[in-house]
């Protein structure tokens, strides 16, 4: 069980990673038949590979198609089995809007008011009532000029933080990941 200090450290780790990852332009190029479709996607994949090595993982493979696979060994006692699980995320962002020069906005202690996104864009609970579910929480948005890429990059940040935590806490029993 994680104590409150460990939880805060993990939250900071995830936030720091996420903010670092969103600044890499991984916008898809739908006209490129190769996978990954852009150099920025390779940049993020190589960054993730490097971070996995820095965590201490040894069994890491980044193939020519941009599939990055790392294995975290089971910590179960010999003879005890558990299913192998996989954590997955993608690194490309939509081609609909630029992924260059991403400037995330961090809104701490969200108060339920409109969130200006630059220019005429506003994220408002009037048109997005689900925002009110996050009162008092930290929200991260785009500044309105680019995509944030939150779906894939938040997933990557969470996966990396979980792998790091599990690697450094072998007392937590788990099957192969």
C-alpha positions in Angstrom: 0.0 0.0 0.0 1.4 3.4 -1.0 1.5 6.1 1.7 0.5 9.7 0.9 4.1 10.8 0.2 4.6 8.0 -2.3 1.2 8.9 -3.9 2.3 12.6 -4.3 5.7 11.5 -5.7 4.0 9.3 -8.2 1.5 12.0 -9.2 4.4 14.4 -9.7 6.3 11.8 -11.7 3.3 11.2 -14.0 2.6 15.0 -14.4 6.3 15.7 -15.2 6.4 12.8 -17.8 3.1 13.9 -19.3 4.3 17.5 -19.7 7.5 16.3 -21.3 5.8 14.0 -23.7 3.1 16.4 -24.9 5.8 18.8 -26.1 7.0 16.3 -28.7 5.1 16.7 -32.0 3.7 13.3 -32.7 1.0 14.4 -35.1 0.1 11.7 -37.6 0.8 12.0 -41.3 -2.1 10.2 -42.9 -0.4 10.4 -46.3 2.7 8.4 -45.2 2.2 4.7 -45.5 5.1 3.9 -43.1 4.5 3.3 -39.5 5.3 5.4 -37.4 4.3 8.2 -39.8 6.5 11.0 -38.5 9.9 11.6 -37.0 8.4 13.0 -33.9 6.7 9.7 -33.2 10.2 8.1 -33.4 11.5 10.8 -31.0 8.9 9.9 -28.4 9.5 6.2 -28.8 13.2 6.6 -28.4 12.7 8.7 -25.3 10.4 6.0 -23.8 13.0 3.3 -24.6 15.7 5.4 -23.0 13.6 6.0 -19.9 12.8 2.2 -19.6 16.6 1.5 -19.7 17.2 4.3 -17.0 14.5 2.6 -14.8 16.6 -0.6 -15.1 14.7 -2.8 -17.5 16.9 -4.9 -19.7 14.4 -6.8 -21.9 13.4 -3.9 -24.3 12.7 -4.0 -28.0 11.9 -1.2 -30.3 11.2 -2.6 -33.8 11.2 -0.9 -37.2 7.4 -0.5 -37.1 7.5 1.6 -33.9 6.4 -1.2 -31.5 8.2 -0.7 -28.2 7.9 -3.7 -26.0 9.5 -4.0 -22.5 9.1 -6.9 -20.1 9.0 -6.6 -16.4 9.7 -10.0 -14.8 7.3 -11.7 -12.5 7.9 -11.3 -8.8 5.8 -14.4 -7.8 7.5 -17.2 -6.0 8.6 -20.2 -8.1 5.7 -22.4 -9.1 3.1 -19.7 -8.6 1.5 -18.5 -11.8 -0.4 -15.4 -12.9 -1.6 -14.2 -16.3 0.8 -12.1 -18.3 -0.6 -8.6 -18.7 0.3 -5.8 -21.1 0.0 -2.0 -20.6 -0.5 -0.4 -24.0 -0.6 3.2 -25.4 0.0 4.7 -28.8 2.3 7.6 -29.5 0.6 9.3 -32.5 -1.7 12.2 -32.2 -4.5 13.2 -34.6 -3.8 14.9 -37.8 -6.7 17.3 -37.3 -4.7 20.0 -35.6 -1.0 20.9 -35.1 1.1 19.1 -32.5 3.9 21.7 -32.7 4.8 24.0 -29.9 2.2 22.5 -27.5 1.7 24.8 -24.5 -0.3 22.9 -21.8 -2.3 24.9 -19.3 -2.4 23.6 -15.7 -5.5 24.6 -13.8 -5.1 23.7 -10.2 -8.1 23.4 -7.9 -10.6 23.8 -10.8 -13.3 26.1 -9.6 -16.0 25.4 -12.2 -15.5 28.5 -14.3 -14.8 28.8 -18.0 -11.3 27.9 -19.1 -10.0 30.2 -21.8 -8.1 28.3 -24.5 -6.8 31.3 -26.5 -8.5 33.3 -29.2 -12.3 32.6 -29.2 -12.0 29.1 -27.8 -13.4 28.5 -24.3 -13.9 25.3 -22.4 -17.1 25.9 -20.6 -19.2 23.8 -18.2 -22.2 25.2 -20.0 -21.3 23.2 -23.1 -19.3 20.5 -21.3 -21.1 19.8 -18.0 -18.8 16.9 -17.3 -16.2 19.5 -16.3 -18.1 20.0 -13.0 -17.2 16.4 -12.0 -13.6 17.7 -11.6 -14.2 20.6 -9.2 -11.2 21.0 -6.9 -9.0 18.8 -9.1 -6.0 19.7 -11.4 -6.9 19.9 -15.1 -4.5 20.1 -17.9 -5.7 21.6 -21.2 -4.2 22.9 -24.4 -3.8 26.6 -24.9 -6.2 26.2 -27.8 -3.6 26.5 -30.6 -2.6 22.8 -30.7 -3.7 19.4 -29.8 -2.7 18.3 -26.3 -2.4 14.6 -27.2 -3.6 13.6 -23.8 -5.1 10.3 -24.7 -1.9 8.6 -25.7 0.6 10.6 -23.8 -1.2 10.4 -20.5 -1.4 6.6 -21.0 2.3 6.5 -21.8 3.1 8.6 -18.6 1.0 6.4 -16.4 2.5 3.2 -17.8 6.0 4.5 -17.3 5.3 5.5 -13.7 3.7 2.1 -13.0 6.6 0.2 -14.5 9.1 2.3 -12.5 7.2 1.8 -9.3 6.8 -1.9 -9.8 10.5 -2.3 -10.8 11.7 -0.6 -7.6 9.2 -2.4 -5.4 9.8 -6.1 -6.1 8.1 -6.9 -2.8 4.8 -6.3 -4.7 3.9 -9.6 -6.2 2.8 -9.6 -9.8 3.0 -11.8 -12.8 5.0 -10.9 -15.9 4.1 -7.5 -17.3 
